[in-house]
């Protein structure tokens, strides 16, 4: 074989072998070339909606294309989640969701998705601790005093939840189980109604996300007994963690996260993760999140996957132990 022929064949073979890599690099560099839709599977004004809109604004600025939010509420978030996973797996439809996405598979008899198979986490926007609140009229100043009061008079303390199977409900069920408490559950439609009942003394205890509880804590209208974060909250540093309050291995967060349908090219997922990480590290955005009692740890893709998996396992264990179900 003539030397020049051999050289040409080697060059051709090398070009073929590098083509997928070049195509991937071009795709990442080009993405996005059009509008990117972010589905929020809840109504506008909910906890995750403002975070999704904030992130859409930052991604639009960073990537030079419009990221727009579309609210698709219904069935505890399952309608919007299904719409996202049925979309084209090209990175132009994303999903912004709270922790409910990791609760629903254990809570509902059937959900239209498998968290591991159908979705890929691409970025944590924020996570917010829950806080255990007591009505001042109850007269307790610590979590241990609350536990003692409940054990002294089983069934005499009422606690509010914002809905069956919500995160605050699961936190209460977990606390009931680990501390061996006999309390009476009272279900309200949403956090505001539950807080109104707590302030009125209709119930004596409630667990609420820090951002929702903070105004009442600062006004002295409720007694904050413990936060469910690993460390104390920067906006309520006087409130101990669950571990400091005597309950070990009790760390739970509410969170807002962006997902992509499984099958979106890995380079696009990596690009989105990098941009979200940059966005939440910006001082302006970090302050907005911190002022709401949240935090934005920088989590790479493997850490994100572990975070979601661990949360799903924790929630599933609580649901099984408590027997909470929604058909």
Secondary structure, DSSP 8 states (H G I E B T S, - for coil): --HHHHHHHHHHHHHHHHHHHHHHHHHHHH--SS-EEEEESS-TTSHHHHHHHHHHHHHHHHHSS-EEEEE---GGGHHHHHHHHTS-SSSSEEEEEETHHHHHHHHBS--S--HHHHEEEEEEEEEEEEEEEEEGGG---SHHHHHHHHHHTTT--EEEESSTT-HHHHHHHHHHHHHT---EEEE-SSHHHHHHHHHHTS-SEEEEEHHHHHHHHHTTSEEEEEE-SSS--TT-TTS-BTTTTT--S---EEEEEEEEETTS-HHHHHHHHHHHHHHHHSHHHHHHHHHTTEE-----HHHHHHHHHHHHHHHHHHHHHHT--B-
